[in-house]
Amino acid sequence: MLCAVLFLDALDVSMVGVALPSIGADLNLSTASLQWIINGYVLGYGGLLLLGGRTADLLGRRVTFLVALGVFAAASLLGGLVDDGTLLVATRFVKGLAAAFTAPTALSILTTTFPAGPARNRALSIFTVFGASGYSSGLIMGGLLTGLGWRWTFLIPVPLAVAALIAGLALIPRDRPAADGGHDLIGALTLTGGMLAAVYSVVAAPERGLFDPVTLAAAVAAVLLLVGFVATERRVRHPLIRLGILRSPAVVRANVSMVALFGSYLSFQFIMTLYLQNVLRWSPLQMALALLPAGLLVAFGAPFVARLIDRYGTARVILAAMVSLALGYLWFLLTAGDAPHYLLTILPTMLLLGGGFAFGFSSITAQATDGIDDSEQGLASGLVQTSGQVGAALVLAVVTALVSGDEATGQVADFSQFRPGVNLVTVVALVGLTLSLAALPRRRRV
């Protein structure tokens, strides 16, 4: 059941990614506007993840999960019916908001069910397999469905979400809200407002401009609200989030690694989606098949990651992930030229990136939740997923500013306009690699 929901989330994200050029052409959206189809989701997801994870800890995981899944299904249905770009982004925001509660709740149910160690590592590996399978399936389904009409990529998740909701009612055991906590209303408001303002300022900057009054106002509001949140958590008797969790070096390293993993991987997928379809004129299905090897490698490779974690520890496996990611982006830059060859450039790149994600996601998540009390597993899960989503939003926002074309449709003439974006993605991966190398000697096994 939990794996099925991750499968659904990944399916939805990859299908919509394939459909972006068709959505842009049908609704007359520029590249800068298209990023909001992704970042509308990221805004709700990244802005509410910490609150979502902690809400599951405090109010009960079952009720949090089921209510959020119902909202996800309704938002998917509306997304397939609207005819306006702004309304479409609004439905993506609501869907991201719902996923901000389902994702950390599902992960916290998993991590509280399996104790830290080999059992949890295996469970996380299987969890990753379903996410990768959803991503891979979404590429193929997105390629096929976009040919029929991009709206189908929004409508197909509806019956799947409803089926998961019915199964959840039957299979997820009832639990009780936490005895303590849940009274930190000011903390909840300042955290939610601060995270939403922070993510909005990041994703709005490429379109509005870094010094636009709206961008600056959102950034200032984010700082003030988050400072207010920290001050509140230090004084309230039952804080919404225990700030001491950030004193763990392993937790901090895991969150930084997730920023590098998601920030580079999702931004590169955005670049390839636009480049292969808008410039090389590949069909959605051709593009999907080109990116598919990465998802397949994650799906088939993730089950073996648990054994590697058990033998070598999370730190070394995370390092291997960052090496694979960095090599993938560097190989693409070195061999792409003006028209990348599939067998020489694209296929090796996707295999290296798939290896990086296969090694990275499970090991980073294991490191982020290892040693955390069951009462804070939702918090730890929400924290590491927030890092991934905010990192993705930040890198994607800058990448969009670098690759947006001059035409209203956002179409560009050749690969040269995408190269600065790939350069940035490569730098992000190299920073993650450098930090992993710096942390390794301090602690051999985490």
C-alpha positions in Angstrom: 0.0 0.0 0.0 2.7 2.5 1.0 4.8 1.5 -2.0 1.8 1.9 -4.3 1.4 5.5 -3.2 5.0 6.3 -4.0 4.5 4.5 -7.3 1.6 6.9 -8.0 3.5 10.0 -7.0 6.4 9.1 -9.3 4.0 8.1 -12.1 2.3 11.4 -12.0 5.5 13.5 -11.9 7.1 11.7 -14.9 3.9 11.7 -17.0 3.5 15.4 -16.6 7.1 16.0 -17.4 6.8 14.2 -20.7 3.7 16.2 -21.5 5.2 19.7 -20.8 5.9 20.7 -24.4 2.4 19.6 -25.5 0.9 21.6 -22.6 2.9 24.6 -23.5 1.8 24.4 -27.2 -1.9 23.9 -26.3 -2.1 26.6 -23.6 0.4 29.0 -25.2 2.8 28.9 -22.2 6.5 29.9 -22.4 9.3 27.9 -20.9 9.3 30.2 -17.8 5.6 29.6 -17.4 6.0 25.8 -18.0 8.3 25.6 -15.0 5.3 26.5 -12.9 3.6 23.2 -13.9 6.5 21.6 -12.0 7.1 24.2 -9.4 3.5 24.7 -8.6 3.6 21.1 -7.3 7.0 21.8 -5.7 5.6 24.9 -4.0 2.9 23.0 -2.2 5.1 19.9 -1.7 8.2 21.6 -0.4 6.3 24.3 1.5 4.2 21.8 3.5 6.4 18.8 3.9 7.7 19.6 7.3 4.3 20.3 8.6 2.9 17.2 6.9 5.5 14.9 8.5 5.0 16.4 11.9 1.2 16.3 11.5 1.4 12.6 11.0 3.4 12.2 14.2 1.0 14.3 16.2 -2.5 13.6 14.8 -2.1 10.1 13.6 -0.6 8.6 10.5 -3.7 6.8 9.2 -6.1 9.7 9.1 -3.4 12.1 7.8 -2.5 9.7 5.0 -6.1 8.9 3.9 -7.4 12.5 3.9 -4.4 13.7 1.9 -4.7 10.9 -0.6 -8.4 11.9 -1.2 -7.3 15.5 -1.9 -4.6 14.2 -4.3 -7.3 12.3 -6.3 -9.6 15.3 -6.5 -6.8 17.7 -7.6 -5.8 15.2 -10.3 -9.3 15.1 -11.7 -9.5 18.9 -11.8 -6.1 19.2 -13.5 -7.4 17.1 -16.4 -10.4 19.3 -16.9 -9.2 22.9 -16.7 -8.4 25.0 -19.8 -6.3 27.8 -18.3 -2.6 27.7 -17.4 -3.1 29.5 -14.1 -5.9 27.1 -13.0 -3.7 24.2 -14.1 -0.9 25.4 -11.9 -3.3 25.9 -9.0 -4.4 22.2 -9.2 -0.7 21.2 -9.3 -0.2 23.3 -6.1 -3.0 21.5 -4.4 -1.7 18.1 -5.5 1.7 19.0 -4.2 0.1 20.1 -0.9 -1.6 16.7 -0.6 1.6 14.8 -1.4 3.4 16.8 1.3 1.2 14.9 3.8 1.1 11.5 2.0 4.8 11.1 1.3 6.3 11.7 4.7 3.5 9.8 6.4 4.0 6.8 4.2 7.8 6.9 4.9 7.2 7.3 8.6 4.8 4.3 8.7 7.5 2.3 7.0 10.4 3.4 9.3 8.3 2.9 12.4 7.3 -0.6 11.2 10.9 -1.8 10.5 13.7 -1.2 13.1 16.8 0.5 12.0 19.3 -1.8 10.4 19.1 -4.5 7.7 15.3 -4.8 7.9 14.7 -1.1 7.4 17.4 -0.9 4.7 15.6 -3.7 2.7 12.3 -2.0 3.2 13.6 1.3 1.9 15.1 -0.4 -1.1 11.8 -2.0 -2.0 10.2 1.4 -1.4 12.7 2.9 -3.9 11.9 0.2 -6.4 8.3 1.2 -6.5 9.1 4.8 -6.9 11.5 4.0 -9.8 8.9 1.7 -11.4 6.3 4.5 -11.2 8.8 6.9 -12.8 9.6 4.4 -15.6 6.0 3.5 -16.2 5.1 7.2 -16.2 7.6 7.9 -19.0 6.1 5.2 -21.2 2.5 6.1 -20.3 3.2 9.8 -20.7 4.7 9.2 -24.1 1.7 7.2 -25.2 -1.0 9.3 -23.6 0.4 12.6 -24.7 -0.2 11.4 -28.3 -3.9 11.1 -27.4 -4.0 14.4 -25.5 -2.0 15.7 -22.5 -5.1 15.8 -20.3 -4.9 12.0 -20.0 -1.6 12.3 -18.1 -3.6 14.1 -15.4 -6.7 11.9 -15.4 -5.0 8.5 -15.3 -3.8 8.9 -11.7 -7.4 9.5 -10.5 -8.7 5.8 -10.5 -5.3 4.7 -9.1 -5.5 7.1 -6.2 -9.1 6.1 -5.5 -8.1 2.4 -5.5 -5.2 3.2 -3.1 -7.6 5.1 -0.9 -10.0 2.2 -0.6 -7.1 -0.2 0.1 -5.7 2.2 2.7 -9.0 2.2 4.6 -8.8 -1.6 4.8 -5.1 -2.1 5.4 -3.6 0.8 7.4 -4.0 0.0 11.1 -5.6 2.6 13.3 -3.3 4.7 15.5 -3.7 7.3 18.2 -2.6 10.9 18.1 0.5 11.8 20.2 -0.2 12.4 23.9 2.0 15.5 23.9 2.4 18.3 21.4 0.0 19.5 18.8 -0.7 22.8 20.6 2.0 24.9 18.8 -0.4 26.9 16.5 2.0 29.8 16.1 4.8 27.4 15.1 2.5 25.8 12.5 1.5 29.1 11.0 5.0 30.6 10.9 6.6 27.4 9.5 3.9 27.0 6.8 4.0 30.7 5.8 7.8 30.8 5.9 8.3 27.7 3.8 5.7 28.8 1.2 7.2 32.3 0.9 10.7 30.8 0.7 9.9 28.4 -2.1 7.8 31.0 -3.9 10.6 33.5 -3.9 12.9 30.9 -5.4 10.6 29.7 -8.2 9.3 33.2 -9.0 12.8 34.8 -9.4 13.5 33.6 -13.0 10.2 35.0 -14.4 9.8 38.1 -12.2 13.4 39.0 -11.7 15.6 38.7 -8.6 15.0 42.3 -7.6 11.3 42.4 -8.4 9.3 43.8 -5.5 7.1 40.7 -5.3 10.2 38.4 -5.2 11.9 40.6 -2.6 8.8 40.8 -0.5 8.4 37.0 -0.5 12.1 36.5 0.4 11.8 39.1 3.3 8.6 37.5 4.5 10.2 34.1 4.4 13.1 35.2 6.6 10.9 37.0 9.1 8.5 34.1 9.4 11.2 31.4 9.7 13.1 33.5 12.3 9.8 33.8 14.2 9.3 30.1 13.9 12.7 29.3 15.4 12.1 31.7 18.2 8.7 30.1 18.9 10.1 26.6 18.9 12.8 27.6 21.5 10.1 28.9 23.9 7.0 26.8 23.5 6.5 23.8 25.9 5.5 21.4 23.1 7.3 22.5 20.0 6.0 21.5 16.6 9.5 20.6 15.5 12.4 19.8 17.9 15.3 21.8 16.5 17.8 19.6 18.2 17.3 17.0 15.4 19.6 19.3 13.3 22.5 18.8 15.7 23.0 15.3 14.3 25.8 15.5 11.7 24.4 12.4 9.9 21.0 14.1 9.5 22.6 17.3 8.1 24.7 15.4 5.7 21.8 13.4 4.5 19.7 16.6 3.8 22.5 18.3 1.9 23.0 15.1 -0.2 19.3 15.1 -1.0 19.5 18.7 -2.2 22.3 17.7 -4.6 20.5 14.5 -5.8 17.1 16.0 -6.5 18.3 19.4 -7.5 20.5 18.1 -10.3 18.5 15.0 -11.4 15.0 16.7 -11.8 16.5 19.8 -13.5 18.4 17.7 -16.0 15.2 15.8 -16.8 13.5 19.2 -17.4 16.3 20.2 -19.8 16.2 16.9 -21.7 12.4 17.0 -22.0 12.4 20.4 -23.7 15.6 19.8 -25.8 14.6 16.4 -27.2 11.1 17.5 -28.1 11.3 21.2 -29.0 14.8 21.2 -30.7 15.4 17.7 -32.0 11.6 17.2 -32.7 11.5 13.8 -31.0 8.0 12.5 -30.3 6.9 12.2 -26.6 7.3 8.5 -26.8 10.8 8.7 -28.3 11.8 11.1 -25.6 10.3 8.8 -22.9 12.2 5.8 -24.2 15.4 7.8 -24.3 15.1 8.6 -20.5 13.8 5.2 -19.6 17.1 3.4 -18.9 17.7 5.6 -15.8 14.4 4.5 -14.3 14.9 0.9 -15.2 18.3 0.9 -13.6 16.9 2.3 -10.4 14.0 -0.2 -10.4 16.4 -3.2 -10.9 19.3 -1.9 -8.9 17.6 -0.6 -5.8 17.0 -4.0 -4.2 20.8 -4.6 -4.0 21.4 -1.2 -2.3 20.3 -2.6 1.1 23.1 -5.1 1.0 25.7 -2.4 0.1 24.4 -0.3 3.0 24.6 -3.2 5.4 28.2 -3.9 4.3 29.7 -0.5 3.7 27.5 2.0 5.6 25.4 4.8 4.2 28.3 7.3 3.9 30.2 5.2 1.3 27.1 4.3 -0.7 26.1 8.0 -0.8 29.6 8.8 -2.0 29.2 6.2 -4.8 25.9 7.8 -5.8 27.5 11.3 -6.1 30.4 10.0 -8.1 27.9 8.3 -10.6 25.8 11.5 -10.9 28.8 13.8 -11.5 30.2 11.4 -14.1 26.9 11.3 -15.9 26.6 15.1 -16.3 30.3 15.4 -17.1 30.0 12.7 -19.8 27.0 14.5 -21.3 28.9 17.8 -21.5 32.0 16.3 -23.0 30.2 14.3 -25.7 27.0 16.2 -26.5 28.2 18.6 -29.2 25.4 20.3 -31.1 23.4 17.2 -31.6 23.9 14.4 -28.9 24.2 10.9 -30.3 21.9 8.5 -28.4 24.3 5.5 -28.0 27.4 7.7 -27.4 25.9 10.4 -25.2 22.4 10.0 -24.0 22.3 6.3 -23.1 25.6 6.3 -21.0 24.4 9.5 -19.3 21.1 8.0 -18.3 22.7 4.8 -17.0 25.1 6.8 -14.8 22.3 9.0 -13.5 20.1 5.9 -12.9 23.0 4.4 -10.9 23.4 7.6 -8.9 19.7 7.7 -8.0 19.6 4.0 -7.2 22.5 4.3 -4.8 21.5 7.7 -3.5 17.8 7.7 -2.6 17.7 4.7 -0.2 21.0 5.4 1.4 20.3 9.1 2.0 16.9 8.3 3.5 18.4 5.6 5.7 21.0 8.0 7.0 18.4 10.7 7.6 16.2 8.5 9.7 18.8 6.3 11.4 18.8 6.7 15.2 15.7 8.9 15.2 13.0 8.1 17.8 9.7 6.6 16.4 7.9 9.7 17.7 9.9 11.9 15.3 10.2 9.6 12.2 7.6 11.7 10.4 9.7 14.8 11.2 12.9 13.2 9.9 11.2 11.9 6.8 9.6 15.3 6.1 12.9 17.1 6.7 14.9 15.1 4.1 12.1 15.2 1.6 11.8 18.9 2.0 15.5 19.3 1.3 15.0 17.4 -1.9 12.0 19.4 -3.1 13.4 22.8 -2.1 16.7 21.9 -3.7 14.9 20.9 -6.8 13.0 24.1 -6.9 16.1 26.2 -6.3 18.2 24.5 -9.0 15.3 24.3 -11.5 14.5 28.0 -11.0 18.0 29.0 -11.9 18.2 26.5 -14.8 15.0 27.9 -16.2 16.4 31.4 -16.2 19.5 30.1 -18.0 17.8 28.1 -20.7 14.6 30.1 -21.5 14.4 31.1 -25.1 13.6 34.5 -26.6 10.4 33.3 -28.3 7.1 33.3 -26.6 6.8 29.6 -26.9 10.2 29.1 -25.2 11.6 27.1 -28.2 15.3 27.4 -28.9 17.4 26.8 -31.9 20.1 24.3 -30.7 21.8 22.8 -27.7 24.0 25.8 -27.0 21.2 27.5 -25.2 20.8 24.5 -22.9 24.5 24.1 -22.1 24.5 26.7 -19.3 21.8 24.8 -17.5 23.7 21.5 -17.8 26.8 23.3 -16.5 24.9 24.4 -13.4 23.5 20.9 -12.9 27.0 19.5 -13.1 28.3 22.0 -10.5 25.5 21.0 -8.1 26.4 17.3 -8.4 30.1 18.1 -7.9 29.3 20.1 -4.8 27.4 17.1 -3.4 30.4 14.9 -4.3 32.9 17.2 -2.6 30.8 17.3 0.6 30.5 13.5 0.6 34.3 13.2 0.3 34.9 15.7 3.1 32.5 13.9 5.4 33.8 10.4 4.8 37.0 10.4 6.9 35.2 11.7 9.9 33.0 8.8 10.2 33.6 5.5 8.4 30.2 3.9 9.1 26.9 5.7 9.8 
